[in-house]
Amino acid sequence: MPHLHGFTKTSKYKLITRSDIENQLLCTTKLYNIAVSYYLQVFQDHPKTLGQGQWLIIAETLTHRTKFNPNPVYPLDTILPNLPSGLRRAAISEAYGLALAWQSSYNNWQNKKVRQKEKNKERVAKGKKPIVFTDRPPQYPEESNAWPVYYGTEHKWLDKNHIMLKLYTGKAYVYRKIALAEPFIVPDGYEAGSPSLVYKPTGWELHIPLVLQRKVGLKKITTLVKNPELKLCVVDLGITRHATITIQDTEGRVYATKFISGRKDNHLRKRYLEKIVRLQKKTRIIPEGERFAKHLWDKVSNLNDDIAHRVSKQIVEFASHHGAGIIVFEHLGNLKPEKGTKSRRLNQKLGYWVKGRIFRYSQYKALHQGIITSRVNPKNTSKRCPYCGMLTIERYNPGNRCEAGNDLAWCTNCNTHDINADFIGTLGIGLKFRLRHCS
C-alpha cells in the first residue's frame, strides 16, 4: 500500500507592515539576490560542483572567510559584509538549483542537436536537403529575482500572529517583529518549513511550506474499483478550453460536469508571443550571451505556471467536493502544434506544455486530499461513441453560433447529436479507465 509521506504544500499569510519595515524587506531582498547572483558566478566557474553531494561545503569553502579559511577564492564579505549564515546558505541553495536546471536544459539542447545531426545524415543519404538546426542554447542565468528564504537561524516565531525576521536596516542585520494578518496554524500531521518573503501587488506575504509527516494509507486502484460507490473525476485537458471535468461512477453514469475556459489566458499569452515575434523581426541579430526579450518570456512563464496552479486547484476541489477517489487523465506525451503563424504555433506548443504541468500539480494536490491520479491511453477517446461503442464520432461547428473550443459532436452510426465534443472526450477517457480496471 503506497503512503502519502513527505509531500509539501504552501500556506500564504499577508504581513502587516509599516513603511520602514517595507523598505527593510525590499533592501534585504535586493541583497539576497546579489548573493544568489554571486554564487551563480561561482557555480559557473566550477561546473564540476554541480551534481556533487558536497556542493554546499564546496561553495562555502570558496566564498566564506573563517578562522580556518582566511583567504577564500571568492570572498563574499568584500561585497556583502556580515551577511547572516542562514541567508547565505539559502542563496547558495537557490543558485545551485538555478545552475543545475540550466545544466539539464543545456544537456537536452546538446542531445537535440546530436539527434538533428543524425537525422540530417539520413536525409542526405536519401537525397534530401539537411534541416538547419536553429535552436539557440539556453543562456546561463546571471541574475536572480528570487525571494529570500529564512532558515531556522534567521527567524523566530513569537506566537501565532507574530514572527521575528532578520532584516537589513541600512547598517546591520537585526531582528524585526512583523505581524501576520491571520494566525499561523500548522495542521495536524504537518511540520512547518523555512518561510519565504514574497511581494505581491497587494503587499508583502510570508509563504510557509508545510511538510506532511504522518503516513496516510492510499489504497491501490485495484482495491478502490471494487467499491461500487466509487466516484471517478475524469478530466479532458484541452487548448481553447483548459479542462472539461465529469464525475462518473464505475458504470459510466455522469453525476456532475464542469468546464474551465482558457480563452482569456490563451489570448493574453498569444499577445505576449506576438510581441516577442515582432521584436525578433526588428532585432534580427541577437547579441551572444543575452537572453532575448527576457521580460516578455518571464511573463509567459509566470502566466503558464499560474494557469497550471489555478486549473489543478479547481480540478482537485471539484473531485473532493463530489467525493471522487480517483482523478483520471489522458496520457498526452507526443502532441505537436499545427502549422500556422509562429506565435500561434508557439501558443499551442506552450499550451501542450501547460497540460503536463496541470497533471503534475493535480497529482500532488490530490495526494494531500487522499485522492490518487491515473492516466489512460488517449487513443480514440474522442472518436468512440459512448452510446453505441463505434468509432463514428465526428466534430462539427454550427457556424457563428459556436466559437472554437465549443465544438459539438454527433455519431454517424446511432445518430446521437448536439453533444459537447469535450464532454464526449471525458466519457471516452472514463470508458478507457473502466475497461482497464473495472472489467
MOCORRA-V17078 format. One record per residue. N is the residue number from 1. RES is the residue in one small letter. SS is DSSP state (helix for helix, strand for strand, loop for the rest). PHI is phi in degrees with one decimal (999 if undefined). BURIAL is + if it has 9 or more other C-alpha atoms within 8 Angstrom, else -. Layout:
BEGIN
n=N res=RES ss=SS phi=PHI burial=BURIAL
n=N res=RES ss=SS phi=PHI burial=BURIAL
END
This chain:
BEGIN
n=1 res=m ss=loop phi=999 burial=-
n=2 res=p ss=strand phi=-68.7 burial=-
n=3 res=h ss=strand phi=-123.3 burial=-
n=4 res=l ss=strand phi=-90.6 burial=+
n=5 res=h ss=loop phi=-151.6 burial=+
n=6 res=g ss=loop phi=89.7 burial=-
n=7 res=f ss=loop phi=-77.5 burial=+
n=8 res=t ss=strand phi=-123.9 burial=-
n=9 res=k ss=strand phi=-129.3 burial=-
n=10 res=t ss=strand phi=-119.1 burial=-
n=11 res=s ss=strand phi=-100.5 burial=-
n=12 res=k ss=strand phi=-116.7 burial=-
n=13 res=y ss=strand phi=-129.3 burial=+
n=14 res=k ss=strand phi=-75.9 burial=+
n=15 res=l ss=strand phi=-97.7 burial=+
n=16 res=i ss=strand phi=-96.1 burial=+
n=17 res=t ss=loop phi=-128.5 burial=+
n=18 res=r ss=loop phi=-100.9 burial=-
n=19 res=s ss=helix phi=-62.8 burial=-
n=20 res=d ss=helix phi=-67.9 burial=-
n=21 res=i ss=helix phi=-65.7 burial=+
n=22 res=e ss=helix phi=-61.3 burial=+
n=23 res=n ss=helix phi=-63.6 burial=-
n=24 res=q ss=helix phi=-70.3 burial=+
n=25 res=l ss=helix phi=-62.4 burial=+
n=26 res=l ss=helix phi=-65.6 burial=-
n=27 res=c ss=helix phi=-63.9 burial=+
n=28 res=t ss=helix phi=-63.6 burial=+
n=29 res=t ss=helix phi=-63.8 burial=+
n=30 res=k ss=helix phi=-63.4 burial=-
n=31 res=l ss=helix phi=-66.0 burial=+
n=32 res=y ss=helix phi=-61.6 burial=+
n=33 res=n ss=helix phi=-71.2 burial=+
n=34 res=i ss=helix phi=-62.1 burial=+
n=35 res=a ss=helix phi=-65.2 burial=+
n=36 res=v ss=helix phi=-62.0 burial=+
n=37 res=s ss=helix phi=-62.2 burial=+
n=38 res=y ss=helix phi=-62.4 burial=+
n=39 res=y ss=helix phi=-73.7 burial=+
n=40 res=l ss=helix phi=-60.8 burial=+
n=41 res=q ss=helix phi=-67.0 burial=+
n=42 res=v ss=helix phi=-62.3 burial=+
n=43 res=f ss=helix phi=-69.1 burial=+
n=44 res=q ss=helix phi=-68.2 burial=-
n=45 res=d ss=helix phi=-75.3 burial=-
n=46 res=h ss=loop phi=-129.0 burial=-
n=47 res=p ss=helix phi=-63.0 burial=-
n=48 res=k ss=helix phi=-68.3 burial=-
n=49 res=t ss=helix phi=-67.8 burial=+
n=50 res=l ss=loop phi=-64.9 burial=+
n=51 res=g ss=loop phi=92.7 burial=-
n=52 res=q ss=loop phi=-84.5 burial=-
n=53 res=g ss=loop phi=-72.0 burial=-
n=54 res=q ss=loop phi=-102.4 burial=-
n=55 res=w ss=helix phi=-61.3 burial=+
n=56 res=l ss=helix phi=-67.7 burial=+
n=57 res=i ss=helix phi=-64.0 burial=-
n=58 res=i ss=helix phi=-62.3 burial=+
n=59 res=a ss=helix phi=-63.1 burial=+
n=60 res=e ss=helix phi=-68.8 burial=-
n=61 res=t ss=helix phi=-63.9 burial=+
n=62 res=l ss=helix phi=-73.9 burial=+
n=63 res=t ss=helix phi=-125.8 burial=+
n=64 res=h ss=loop phi=-98.3 burial=+
n=65 res=r ss=loop phi=-84.1 burial=+
n=66 res=t ss=loop phi=-134.8 burial=-
n=67 res=k ss=loop phi=-61.3 burial=-
n=68 res=f ss=loop phi=-93.1 burial=-
n=69 res=n ss=loop phi=-136.9 burial=+
n=70 res=p ss=loop phi=-73.0 burial=-
n=71 res=n ss=loop phi=-130.1 burial=-
n=72 res=p ss=loop phi=-66.9 burial=+
n=73 res=v ss=loop phi=-64.9 burial=-
n=74 res=y ss=loop phi=-122.3 burial=-
n=75 res=p ss=loop phi=-65.6 burial=+
n=76 res=l ss=helix phi=-66.6 burial=+
n=77 res=d ss=helix phi=-68.7 burial=+
n=78 res=t ss=helix phi=-72.7 burial=-
n=79 res=i ss=loop phi=-113.9 burial=-
n=80 res=l ss=loop phi=-132.5 burial=+
n=81 res=p ss=loop phi=-68.1 burial=-
n=82 res=n ss=loop phi=64.0 burial=-
n=83 res=l ss=loop phi=-64.6 burial=+
n=84 res=p ss=loop phi=-57.3 burial=-
n=85 res=s ss=helix phi=-61.2 burial=-
n=86 res=g ss=helix phi=-65.2 burial=+
n=87 res=l ss=helix phi=-67.5 burial=+
n=88 res=r ss=helix phi=-63.3 burial=+
n=89 res=r ss=helix phi=-70.3 burial=+
n=90 res=a ss=helix phi=-65.7 burial=+
n=91 res=a ss=helix phi=-65.8 burial=+
n=92 res=i ss=helix phi=-61.1 burial=+
n=93 res=s ss=helix phi=-63.1 burial=+
n=94 res=e ss=helix phi=-63.7 burial=+
n=95 res=a ss=helix phi=-64.4 burial=+
n=96 res=y ss=helix phi=-62.5 burial=+
n=97 res=g ss=helix phi=-62.6 burial=-
n=98 res=l ss=helix phi=-64.9 burial=+
n=99 res=a ss=helix phi=-67.0 burial=+
n=100 res=l ss=helix phi=-67.3 burial=+
n=101 res=a ss=helix phi=-64.0 burial=-
n=102 res=w ss=helix phi=-62.9 burial=+
n=103 res=q ss=helix phi=-59.7 burial=-
n=104 res=s ss=helix phi=-63.9 burial=-
n=105 res=s ss=helix phi=-65.0 burial=+
n=106 res=y ss=helix phi=-67.2 burial=+
n=107 res=n ss=helix phi=-63.6 burial=-
n=108 res=n ss=helix phi=-64.0 burial=-
n=109 res=w ss=helix phi=-64.0 burial=+
n=110 res=q ss=helix phi=-63.3 burial=-
n=111 res=n ss=helix phi=-63.4 burial=-
n=112 res=k ss=helix phi=-64.0 burial=-
n=113 res=k ss=helix phi=-65.2 burial=+
n=114 res=v ss=helix phi=-64.5 burial=-
n=115 res=r ss=helix phi=-62.9 burial=-
n=116 res=q ss=helix phi=-64.6 burial=+
n=117 res=k ss=helix phi=-63.3 burial=-
n=118 res=e ss=helix phi=-65.5 burial=-
n=119 res=k ss=helix phi=-64.4 burial=-
n=120 res=n ss=helix phi=-65.7 burial=+
n=121 res=k ss=helix phi=-62.2 burial=+
n=122 res=e ss=helix phi=-66.8 burial=-
n=123 res=r ss=helix phi=-65.3 burial=+
n=124 res=v ss=helix phi=-63.4 burial=+
n=125 res=a ss=helix phi=-62.5 burial=-
n=126 res=k ss=loop phi=-91.8 burial=-
n=127 res=g ss=loop phi=85.1 burial=-
n=128 res=k ss=loop phi=-98.2 burial=-
n=129 res=k ss=loop phi=-76.7 burial=-
n=130 res=p ss=loop phi=-70.3 burial=-
n=131 res=i ss=loop phi=-93.8 burial=-
n=132 res=v ss=loop phi=-71.1 burial=-
n=133 res=f ss=loop phi=-81.6 burial=-
n=134 res=t ss=loop phi=-107.5 burial=-
n=135 res=d ss=loop phi=-65.6 burial=-
n=136 res=r ss=loop phi=-82.5 burial=-
n=137 res=p ss=loop phi=-67.6 burial=-
n=138 res=p ss=loop phi=-64.1 burial=-
n=139 res=q ss=loop phi=-82.1 burial=-
n=140 res=y ss=loop phi=-65.5 burial=-
n=141 res=p ss=loop phi=-69.7 burial=+
n=142 res=e ss=loop phi=-104.8 burial=-
n=143 res=e ss=loop phi=-123.5 burial=-
n=144 res=s ss=loop phi=-129.4 burial=+
n=145 res=n ss=loop phi=-123.3 burial=-
n=146 res=a ss=loop phi=-82.0 burial=-
n=147 res=w ss=loop phi=-101.4 burial=+
n=148 res=p ss=loop phi=-60.3 burial=+
n=149 res=v ss=strand phi=-105.5 burial=+
n=150 res=y ss=loop phi=-103.7 burial=+
n=151 res=y ss=loop phi=-71.0 burial=+
n=152 res=g ss=helix phi=-58.6 burial=-
n=153 res=t ss=helix phi=-78.0 burial=-
n=154 res=e ss=helix phi=-114.2 burial=+
n=155 res=h ss=strand phi=-143.5 burial=+
n=156 res=k ss=strand phi=-139.0 burial=+
n=157 res=w ss=strand phi=-86.9 burial=-
n=158 res=l ss=strand phi=-84.7 burial=-
n=159 res=d ss=strand phi=-160.6 burial=-
n=160 res=k ss=loop phi=-68.0 burial=-
n=161 res=n ss=loop phi=-111.3 burial=+
n=162 res=h ss=strand phi=-138.7 burial=+
n=163 res=i ss=strand phi=-135.0 burial=+
n=164 res=m ss=strand phi=-103.8 burial=+
n=165 res=l ss=strand phi=-122.0 burial=+
n=166 res=k ss=strand phi=-78.3 burial=+
n=167 res=l ss=strand phi=-126.8 burial=+
n=168 res=y ss=strand phi=-89.1 burial=+
n=169 res=t ss=loop phi=-90.0 burial=+
n=170 res=g ss=loop phi=111.3 burial=-
n=171 res=k ss=loop phi=-124.0 burial=-
n=172 res=a ss=loop phi=-157.7 burial=-
n=173 res=y ss=strand phi=-92.3 burial=+
n=174 res=v ss=strand phi=-133.7 burial=+
n=175 res=y ss=strand phi=-74.3 burial=+
n=176 res=r ss=strand phi=-123.3 burial=+
n=177 res=k ss=strand phi=-82.5 burial=-
n=178 res=i ss=strand phi=-130.6 burial=+
n=179 res=a ss=strand phi=-94.9 burial=+
n=180 res=l ss=strand phi=-96.1 burial=+
n=181 res=a ss=loop phi=-67.3 burial=+
n=182 res=e ss=loop phi=-141.6 burial=-
n=183 res=p ss=loop phi=-65.9 burial=-
n=184 res=f ss=loop phi=-86.2 burial=-
n=185 res=i ss=loop phi=-124.2 burial=-
n=186 res=v ss=loop phi=-90.3 burial=-
n=187 res=p ss=loop phi=-61.5 burial=-
n=188 res=d ss=loop phi=-58.1 burial=-
n=189 res=g ss=loop phi=88.3 burial=-
n=190 res=y ss=strand phi=-110.5 burial=+
n=191 res=e ss=strand phi=-129.7 burial=+
n=192 res=a ss=strand phi=-75.8 burial=+
n=193 res=g ss=loop phi=-98.9 burial=-
n=194 res=s ss=loop phi=-77.2 burial=+
n=195 res=p ss=loop phi=-73.1 burial=+
n=196 res=s ss=strand phi=-123.4 burial=+
n=197 res=l ss=strand phi=-87.4 burial=+
n=198 res=v ss=strand phi=-138.1 burial=+
n=199 res=y ss=strand phi=-102.4 burial=-
n=200 res=k ss=strand phi=-119.1 burial=-
n=201 res=p ss=loop phi=-56.6 burial=-
n=202 res=t ss=loop phi=-87.7 burial=-
n=203 res=g ss=strand phi=130.2 burial=-
n=204 res=w ss=strand phi=-78.6 burial=+
n=205 res=e ss=strand phi=-131.3 burial=+
n=206 res=l ss=strand phi=-113.1 burial=+
n=207 res=h ss=strand phi=-101.0 burial=+
n=208 res=i ss=strand phi=-118.1 burial=+
n=209 res=p ss=strand phi=-72.4 burial=+
n=210 res=l ss=strand phi=-116.0 burial=+
n=211 res=v ss=strand phi=-98.0 burial=+
n=212 res=l ss=strand phi=-73.1 burial=+
n=213 res=q ss=loop phi=-103.0 burial=+
n=214 res=r ss=loop phi=-76.3 burial=-
n=215 res=k ss=loop phi=-97.9 burial=-
n=216 res=v ss=strand phi=-111.8 burial=-
n=217 res=g ss=strand phi=-67.2 burial=-
n=218 res=l ss=strand phi=-113.6 burial=+
n=219 res=k ss=loop phi=-70.2 burial=-
n=220 res=k ss=loop phi=-73.2 burial=-
n=221 res=i ss=helix phi=-59.2 burial=-
n=222 res=t ss=helix phi=-61.5 burial=-
n=223 res=t ss=helix phi=-82.1 burial=-
n=224 res=l ss=helix phi=-64.0 burial=+
n=225 res=v ss=loop phi=-69.4 burial=+
n=226 res=k ss=loop phi=-74.7 burial=-
n=227 res=n ss=loop phi=-81.5 burial=-
n=228 res=p ss=loop phi=-65.4 burial=-
n=229 res=e ss=loop phi=-95.4 burial=-
n=230 res=l ss=loop phi=-62.0 burial=+
n=231 res=k ss=strand phi=-111.2 burial=+
n=232 res=l ss=strand phi=-106.8 burial=+
n=233 res=c ss=strand phi=-102.1 burial=+
n=234 res=v ss=strand phi=-102.9 burial=+
n=235 res=v ss=strand phi=-120.4 burial=+
n=236 res=d ss=strand phi=-110.8 burial=+
n=237 res=l ss=strand phi=-81.6 burial=+
n=238 res=g ss=loop phi=-128.4 burial=+
n=239 res=i ss=loop phi=-104.8 burial=+
n=240 res=t ss=loop phi=-64.7 burial=+
n=241 res=r ss=strand phi=-107.0 burial=+
n=242 res=h ss=strand phi=-57.8 burial=+
n=243 res=a ss=strand phi=-158.9 burial=+
n=244 res=t ss=strand phi=-119.9 burial=+
n=245 res=i ss=strand phi=-124.8 burial=+
n=246 res=t ss=strand phi=-130.8 burial=+
n=247 res=i ss=strand phi=-100.3 burial=+
n=248 res=q ss=strand phi=-125.4 burial=+
n=249 res=d ss=strand phi=-101.5 burial=+
n=250 res=t ss=loop phi=-73.0 burial=+
n=251 res=e ss=loop phi=-101.0 burial=-
n=252 res=g ss=loop phi=94.4 burial=+
n=253 res=r ss=loop phi=-72.5 burial=-
n=254 res=v ss=strand phi=-99.5 burial=+
n=255 res=y ss=strand phi=-106.4 burial=-
n=256 res=a ss=strand phi=-158.0 burial=-
n=257 res=t ss=strand phi=-137.4 burial=+
n=258 res=k ss=strand phi=-140.9 burial=-
n=259 res=f ss=strand phi=-113.3 burial=-
n=260 res=i ss=strand phi=-115.0 burial=+
n=261 res=s ss=strand phi=-72.1 burial=+
n=262 res=g ss=loop phi=-123.4 burial=+
n=263 res=r ss=helix phi=-61.0 burial=-
n=264 res=k ss=helix phi=-65.5 burial=-
n=265 res=d ss=helix phi=-64.3 burial=+
n=266 res=n ss=helix phi=-65.4 burial=+
n=267 res=h ss=helix phi=-65.6 burial=-
n=268 res=l ss=helix phi=-65.5 burial=-
n=269 res=r ss=helix phi=-63.9 burial=+
n=270 res=k ss=helix phi=-65.1 burial=+
n=271 res=r ss=helix phi=-63.0 burial=-
n=272 res=y ss=helix phi=-62.0 burial=+
n=273 res=l ss=helix phi=-66.0 burial=+
n=274 res=e ss=helix phi=-63.6 burial=+
n=275 res=k ss=helix phi=-64.0 burial=+
n=276 res=i ss=helix phi=-63.0 burial=+
n=277 res=v ss=helix phi=-63.5 burial=+
n=278 res=r ss=helix phi=-64.2 burial=-
n=279 res=l ss=helix phi=-64.8 burial=+
n=280 res=q ss=helix phi=-63.1 burial=-
n=281 res=k ss=helix phi=-66.8 burial=-
n=282 res=k ss=helix phi=-75.2 burial=-
n=283 res=t ss=helix phi=-74.9 burial=-
n=284 res=r ss=loop phi=64.1 burial=-
n=285 res=i ss=loop phi=-101.4 burial=-
n=286 res=i ss=loop phi=-101.5 burial=-
n=287 res=p ss=loop phi=-55.3 burial=-
n=288 res=e ss=loop phi=-63.9 burial=-
n=289 res=g ss=loop phi=89.3 burial=-
n=290 res=e ss=loop phi=-106.5 burial=-
n=291 res=r ss=loop phi=-91.7 burial=-
n=292 res=f ss=loop phi=-72.2 burial=-
n=293 res=a ss=loop phi=49.0 burial=-
n=294 res=k ss=helix phi=-56.1 burial=-
n=295 res=h ss=helix phi=-65.2 burial=-
n=296 res=l ss=helix phi=-73.9 burial=+
n=297 res=w ss=helix phi=-64.7 burial=+
n=298 res=d ss=helix phi=-64.2 burial=-
n=299 res=k ss=helix phi=-64.6 burial=+
n=300 res=v ss=helix phi=-62.8 burial=+
n=301 res=s ss=helix phi=-62.5 burial=-
n=302 res=n ss=helix phi=-65.5 burial=-
n=303 res=l ss=helix phi=-63.3 burial=+
n=304 res=n ss=helix phi=-61.1 burial=+
n=305 res=d ss=helix phi=-66.3 burial=+
n=306 res=d ss=helix phi=-64.6 burial=-
n=307 res=i ss=helix phi=-59.5 burial=+
n=308 res=a ss=helix phi=-60.8 burial=+
n=309 res=h ss=helix phi=-68.8 burial=+
n=310 res=r ss=helix phi=-64.1 burial=-
n=311 res=v ss=helix phi=-68.1 burial=+
n=312 res=s ss=helix phi=-62.7 burial=+
n=313 res=k ss=helix phi=-63.7 burial=+
n=314 res=q ss=helix phi=-65.7 burial=-
n=315 res=i ss=helix phi=-62.4 burial=+
n=316 res=v ss=helix phi=-67.1 burial=+
n=317 res=e ss=helix phi=-63.7 burial=-
n=318 res=f ss=helix phi=-65.3 burial=-
n=319 res=a ss=helix phi=-64.0 burial=+
n=320 res=s ss=helix phi=-65.6 burial=+
n=321 res=h ss=helix phi=-60.9 burial=-
n=322 res=h ss=loop phi=-96.6 burial=-
n=323 res=g ss=loop phi=71.1 burial=-
n=324 res=a ss=loop phi=-73.8 burial=+
n=325 res=g ss=loop phi=-98.3 burial=+
n=326 res=i ss=strand phi=-138.7 burial=+
n=327 res=i ss=strand phi=-106.8 burial=+
n=328 res=v ss=strand phi=-111.0 burial=+
n=329 res=f ss=strand phi=-118.7 burial=+
n=330 res=e ss=strand phi=-85.0 burial=+
n=331 res=h ss=loop phi=-92.3 burial=-
n=332 res=l ss=loop phi=-101.9 burial=-
n=333 res=g ss=loop phi=-127.5 burial=-
n=334 res=n ss=loop phi=-125.5 burial=-
n=335 res=l ss=loop phi=-78.6 burial=-
n=336 res=k ss=loop phi=-126.1 burial=-
n=337 res=p ss=loop phi=-68.9 burial=-
n=338 res=e ss=loop phi=-75.3 burial=-
n=339 res=k ss=loop phi=-69.8 burial=-
n=340 res=g ss=loop phi=162.9 burial=-
n=341 res=t ss=loop phi=-66.0 burial=-
n=342 res=k ss=helix phi=-61.1 burial=-
n=343 res=s ss=helix phi=-66.2 burial=+
n=344 res=r ss=helix phi=-68.6 burial=+
n=345 res=r ss=helix phi=-64.5 burial=+
n=346 res=l ss=helix phi=-62.0 burial=+
n=347 res=n ss=helix phi=-63.0 burial=+
n=348 res=q ss=helix phi=-66.7 burial=+
n=349 res=k ss=helix phi=-60.1 burial=+
n=350 res=l ss=helix phi=-68.7 burial=+
n=351 res=g ss=helix phi=-62.6 burial=+
n=352 res=y ss=helix phi=-66.6 burial=+
n=353 res=w ss=helix phi=-61.8 burial=-
n=354 res=v ss=helix phi=-63.6 burial=+
n=355 res=k ss=helix phi=-56.8 burial=+
n=356 res=g ss=helix phi=-63.2 burial=+
n=357 res=r ss=helix phi=-70.1 burial=+
n=358 res=i ss=helix phi=-59.5 burial=+
n=359 res=f ss=helix phi=-62.7 burial=+
n=360 res=r ss=helix phi=-63.1 burial=-
n=361 res=y ss=helix phi=-67.9 burial=+
n=362 res=s ss=helix phi=-63.1 burial=+
n=363 res=q ss=helix phi=-61.5 burial=+
n=364 res=y ss=helix phi=-76.7 burial=+
n=365 res=k ss=helix phi=-70.1 burial=+
n=366 res=a ss=helix phi=-66.6 burial=+
n=367 res=l ss=helix phi=-59.9 burial=+
n=368 res=h ss=helix phi=-68.0 burial=+
n=369 res=q ss=loop phi=-96.5 burial=-
n=370 res=g ss=loop phi=76.2 burial=+
n=371 res=i ss=loop phi=-110.2 burial=+
n=372 res=i ss=strand phi=-99.3 burial=+
n=373 res=t ss=strand phi=-116.7 burial=+
n=374 res=s ss=strand phi=-144.9 burial=-
n=375 res=r ss=strand phi=-128.2 burial=-
n=376 res=v ss=strand phi=-126.0 burial=+
n=377 res=n ss=loop phi=-63.9 burial=-
n=378 res=p ss=loop phi=-79.6 burial=+
n=379 res=k ss=loop phi=-59.1 burial=-
n=380 res=n ss=loop phi=65.5 burial=-
n=381 res=t ss=loop phi=-65.8 burial=+
n=382 res=s ss=loop phi=-101.3 burial=+
n=383 res=k ss=loop phi=-105.1 burial=+
n=384 res=r ss=loop phi=-84.6 burial=+
n=385 res=c ss=loop phi=-71.7 burial=+
n=386 res=p ss=loop phi=-72.7 burial=+
n=387 res=y ss=loop phi=-101.7 burial=-
n=388 res=c ss=loop phi=-106.7 burial=-
n=389 res=g ss=loop phi=82.5 burial=-
n=390 res=m ss=loop phi=-90.9 burial=-
n=391 res=l ss=loop phi=-84.6 burial=-
n=392 res=t ss=loop phi=-128.2 burial=+
n=393 res=i ss=strand phi=-81.7 burial=+
n=394 res=e ss=strand phi=-126.9 burial=+
n=395 res=r ss=strand phi=-89.2 burial=+
n=396 res=y ss=strand phi=-152.8 burial=-
n=397 res=n ss=loop phi=-122.4 burial=+
n=398 res=p ss=loop phi=-74.8 burial=-
n=399 res=g ss=helix phi=63.2 burial=-
n=400 res=n ss=helix phi=-76.3 burial=-
n=401 res=r ss=helix phi=-71.4 burial=-
n=402 res=c ss=loop phi=-135.0 burial=+
n=403 res=e ss=loop phi=-84.8 burial=-
n=404 res=a ss=loop phi=-57.3 burial=-
n=405 res=g ss=loop phi=95.4 burial=-
n=406 res=n ss=loop phi=-113.1 burial=+
n=407 res=d ss=loop phi=-59.0 burial=+
n=408 res=l ss=strand phi=-103.2 burial=+
n=409 res=a ss=strand phi=-136.3 burial=+
n=410 res=w ss=strand phi=-147.1 burial=+
n=411 res=c ss=strand phi=-100.6 burial=+
n=412 res=t ss=loop phi=-74.1 burial=+
n=413 res=n ss=loop phi=-90.1 burial=-
n=414 res=c ss=loop phi=-101.9 burial=-
n=415 res=n ss=loop phi=63.4 burial=-
n=416 res=t ss=loop phi=-71.9 burial=-
n=417 res=h ss=loop phi=-141.9 burial=-
n=418 res=d ss=loop phi=56.6 burial=-
n=419 res=i ss=strand phi=-114.2 burial=+
n=420 res=n ss=strand phi=-58.9 burial=+
n=421 res=a ss=helix phi=-64.9 burial=+
n=422 res=d ss=helix phi=-69.7 burial=+
n=423 res=f ss=helix phi=-63.0 burial=+
n=424 res=i ss=helix phi=-58.9 burial=+
n=425 res=g ss=helix phi=-60.2 burial=+
n=426 res=t ss=helix phi=-66.4 burial=+
n=427 res=l ss=helix phi=-65.4 burial=+
n=428 res=g ss=helix phi=-66.7 burial=+
n=429 res=i ss=helix phi=-65.8 burial=+
n=430 res=g ss=helix phi=-61.8 burial=+
n=431 res=l ss=helix phi=-64.2 burial=+
n=432 res=k ss=helix phi=-59.0 burial=+
n=433 res=f ss=helix phi=-64.1 burial=+
n=434 res=r ss=helix phi=-66.1 burial=+
n=435 res=l ss=helix phi=-63.5 burial=-
n=436 res=r ss=helix phi=-80.6 burial=-
n=437 res=h ss=helix phi=-115.6 burial=+
n=438 res=c ss=loop phi=-105.0 burial=+
n=439 res=s ss=loop phi=-88.3 burial=-
END
